[in-house]
Structure formats: C-alpha cells, structure tokens
C-alpha cells in the first residue's frame, strides 16, 4: 500500500503552494532545489508548512483540489498561521 500526500509550502515570497506527491521528502527537496513546479522555481527556498496523508490517490487529489480552492485566509487558518 502506498501513501499519498497533499502538502502546502510557504515560498520565499510568502506565497503558499499546494501540491500532491507519493514521496513528500523527495518532492519538497525538488521544490527547494528549483526543480519542482514552475510556480515554485523562482520562489525558493520553500518551507513545508502543512501536509495530510491519504491511502488513495483519488482521495489525495480531491483534497488537493479542495485546498487550492480555498482563499488565502482560509489556507492560513488551515496551516496554522493565524
């Protein structure tokens, strides 16, 4: 059984990025090295500020979509910035 993660990064410019992966440590390192998503490439370094674990890809991808639809204020509450 594999693990699926939804995560939120805080980028160097203060923006928040949400993504999905099966290997959280590797993916955060890729983002931090400028090899992740196009969005994060110019916004390094990044910090992992939140993650959730799921047993299925489908559940994780659904949650990723839900988080991406949140407002900035809602995301800040989710990750504990408030």
C-alpha positions in Angstrom: 0.0 0.0 0.0 1.5 3.3 -1.0 1.0 6.7 0.8 -0.3 9.8 -0.9 0.3 13.3 0.4 -1.2 16.7 -0.1 1.1 19.4 1.1 1.4 23.2 1.4 4.6 25.0 1.0 5.4 28.6 2.0 7.6 30.1 -0.7 10.3 32.7 -0.1 8.0 35.5 -1.3 5.4 34.5 1.3 3.0 32.8 -1.2 1.5 29.4 -0.5 1.8 26.5 -2.9 -0.3 23.3 -2.7 0.7 20.0 -4.3 0.4 16.2 -4.3 3.1 13.5 -4.1 3.8 10.0 -3.1 7.2 10.9 -1.6 6.9 14.0 0.5 10.6 14.4 1.4 11.8 14.0 -2.2 9.2 16.4 -3.6 9.9 19.2 -1.1 13.6 18.8 -1.8 12.9 19.1 -5.6 10.9 22.3 -5.0 13.7 23.7 -2.7 16.3 22.9 -5.4 14.3 24.8 -8.0 13.4 21.5 -9.8 9.7 21.3 -8.7 6.7 23.0 -10.1 7.2 26.0 -12.4 5.4 28.2 -9.8 8.0 27.4 -7.1 11.1 27.6 -9.2 11.6 31.4 -8.8 10.4 31.4 -5.2 12.9 29.3 -3.3 13.7 28.5 -0.6 10.4 26.8 0.4 9.2 25.5 3.7 6.8 22.7 4.2 4.1 24.2 6.5 1.4 21.5 6.2 0.7 18.1 5.0 -2.1 15.4 5.1 -1.7 11.7 4.3 -4.2 9.6 2.4 -4.4 5.9 1.4 -5.6 6.5 -2.1 -4.5 8.8 -4.9 -8.1 9.8 -5.6 -8.7 11.0 -2.0 -5.5 12.9 -2.0 -6.1 14.6 -5.4 -9.7 15.5 -4.3 -8.3 17.1 -1.1 -5.6 18.9 -3.1 -8.3 20.5 -5.3 -10.3 21.5 -2.2 -7.3 23.2 -0.7 -6.5 25.0 -3.9 -10.0 26.4 -4.0 -9.6 28.0 -0.5 -9.0 31.7 -0.1 -5.6 32.8 1.2 -7.1 33.5 4.7 -8.7 30.0 4.8 -5.3 28.4 3.8 -3.6 30.4 6.5 -6.1 29.1 9.1 -5.6 25.5 7.8 -1.8 25.6 8.1 -2.0 27.4 11.5 -0.7 30.8 10.5 -3.5 32.6 12.5 
